[in-house]
Amino acid sequence: MIKHIKLVETILYVNNQEESSKFYQGIFRKEPDLNVPGMTEFIPSENCKIGLMPNKGIAKILGDKTPHPDTGNGIPRCELYLYVDSIQQEFDNAIKCGAMLVSPIIDRDWGDRVCYFSDPDGHIIAFAERIG
């Protein structure tokens, strides 16, 4: 186990920072912890940070070493798997926020009850509870 990692930040590359910021503000039910041109950040729990960076911003950093992130718009490029206290509450909130339902709440064979949604950029958001 790596003990020197203090925080995990996952950065999602997004087509429209403002639209995605509003979407995740609804999903997390909180204002962004940082919201400046080129980066929005949410801290949904003590050791987790979710960043939103415009495709064009990360493309400047990546240069020609990878495909331009715009070519992946709408394609599921990652999954946020979030353990929550009330999966039904998160399911209802995601629907209210306009998340696209991918799979309803189902007991999975790996021991979790999970539902899956897609955000405006195609990234997958899963809300999960341990079964039993």
C-alpha positions as CSV (number, residue, x, y, z in Angstrom):
1,M,0.0,0.0,0.0
2,I,1.2,3.5,-0.9
3,K,1.0,5.5,2.4
4,H,2.5,8.7,1.1
5,I,-0.5,9.7,-1.1
6,K,-2.5,12.2,0.9
7,L,-5.3,13.1,-1.6
8,V,-6.7,11.7,-4.8
9,E,-7.8,14.3,-7.4
10,T,-9.6,13.0,-10.5
11,I,-9.7,15.6,-13.3
12,L,-12.4,15.2,-15.9
13,Y,-11.8,16.8,-19.3
14,V,-15.0,18.6,-20.3
15,N,-16.4,20.3,-23.4
16,N,-18.0,23.2,-21.5
17,Q,-16.6,24.1,-18.1
18,E,-19.6,26.2,-17.0
19,E,-22.2,23.6,-18.0
20,S,-20.3,20.8,-16.3
21,S,-19.7,23.0,-13.2
22,K,-23.4,23.6,-12.8
23,F,-24.1,19.9,-13.4
24,Y,-21.7,18.7,-10.7
25,Q,-22.8,21.5,-8.4
26,G,-26.2,19.8,-8.5
27,I,-24.8,16.3,-8.2
28,F,-22.7,17.2,-5.2
29,R,-25.2,19.7,-3.8
30,K,-22.5,22.2,-3.1
31,E,-20.7,25.2,-4.6
32,P,-17.3,24.5,-6.2
33,D,-14.3,24.8,-3.9
34,L,-12.4,26.4,-6.8
35,N,-13.9,27.9,-9.9
36,V,-11.5,29.9,-12.2
37,P,-11.1,29.9,-15.9
38,G,-9.6,26.6,-16.9
39,M,-10.4,24.7,-13.7
40,T,-13.3,23.9,-11.4
41,E,-12.8,21.7,-8.3
42,F,-15.1,20.1,-5.9
43,I,-14.1,18.3,-2.7
44,P,-17.0,15.9,-2.1
45,S,-15.2,14.1,0.8
46,E,-12.1,14.4,3.0
47,N,-9.6,12.8,0.7
48,C,-11.3,13.1,-2.7
49,K,-11.2,16.0,-5.1
50,I,-12.9,16.2,-8.5
51,G,-11.6,18.6,-11.1
52,L,-13.2,19.8,-14.3
53,M,-10.8,21.1,-17.0
54,P,-11.8,22.2,-20.5
55,N,-10.7,20.0,-23.3
56,K,-8.9,22.9,-24.9
57,G,-7.0,23.6,-21.7
58,I,-5.6,20.1,-21.3
59,A,-4.9,20.0,-25.1
60,K,-2.4,22.8,-24.6
61,I,-0.6,20.7,-22.0
62,L,-0.7,17.5,-23.9
63,G,0.3,19.0,-27.2
64,D,0.5,16.5,-30.1
65,K,1.4,13.6,-27.8
66,T,-2.2,12.3,-27.5
67,P,-5.4,12.7,-29.5
68,H,-7.2,15.9,-28.8
69,P,-9.7,15.4,-26.0
70,D,-12.5,16.9,-28.2
71,T,-12.4,13.7,-30.2
72,G,-13.7,11.8,-27.2
73,N,-16.7,14.0,-26.4
74,G,-19.7,11.8,-25.4
75,I,-17.6,8.7,-25.1
76,P,-17.3,7.2,-21.6
77,R,-13.7,7.9,-20.7
78,C,-13.9,7.3,-17.0
79,E,-16.1,6.3,-14.1
80,L,-16.6,8.0,-10.8
81,Y,-17.7,5.2,-8.4
82,L,-19.0,6.9,-5.3
83,Y,-20.1,5.1,-2.2
84,V,-23.0,6.9,-0.6
85,D,-25.2,6.8,2.5
86,S,-28.5,6.7,0.5
87,I,-28.4,5.4,-3.0
88,Q,-32.1,6.3,-3.5
89,Q,-31.4,9.9,-2.5
90,E,-28.5,10.1,-5.0
91,F,-30.5,8.4,-7.7
92,D,-33.4,10.9,-7.3
93,N,-30.9,13.8,-7.2
94,A,-29.1,12.7,-10.3
95,I,-32.4,12.4,-12.2
96,K,-33.3,15.9,-11.0
97,C,-29.9,17.3,-12.2
98,G,-30.5,15.9,-15.7
99,A,-28.0,13.0,-15.6
100,M,-28.7,10.4,-18.2
101,L,-29.7,7.1,-16.6
102,V,-27.5,4.2,-17.8
103,S,-28.6,1.6,-15.3
104,P,-31.1,1.7,-12.5
105,I,-30.4,0.6,-8.9
106,I,-29.5,-3.1,-9.0
107,D,-27.7,-5.5,-6.6
108,R,-24.5,-6.5,-8.3
109,D,-22.6,-9.7,-7.8
110,W,-19.6,-8.0,-6.4
111,G,-21.5,-7.0,-3.3
112,D,-22.7,-3.5,-4.1
113,R,-26.1,-2.0,-4.9
114,V,-25.3,0.4,-7.8
115,C,-26.9,2.7,-10.3
116,Y,-25.1,4.3,-13.2
117,F,-25.5,7.7,-14.9
118,S,-23.7,9.7,-17.6
119,D,-22.7,13.3,-17.3
120,P,-23.0,15.9,-20.1
121,D,-19.6,14.7,-21.5
122,G,-20.3,11.0,-21.3
123,H,-18.3,10.3,-18.2
124,I,-20.0,7.6,-16.0
125,I,-21.1,8.3,-12.5
126,A,-22.0,5.3,-10.3
127,F,-23.6,5.6,-6.9
128,A,-23.1,2.6,-4.7
129,E,-24.0,1.1,-1.3
130,R,-22.5,-2.1,0.2
131,I,-25.1,-4.9,0.3
132,G,-25.7,-6.3,3.8
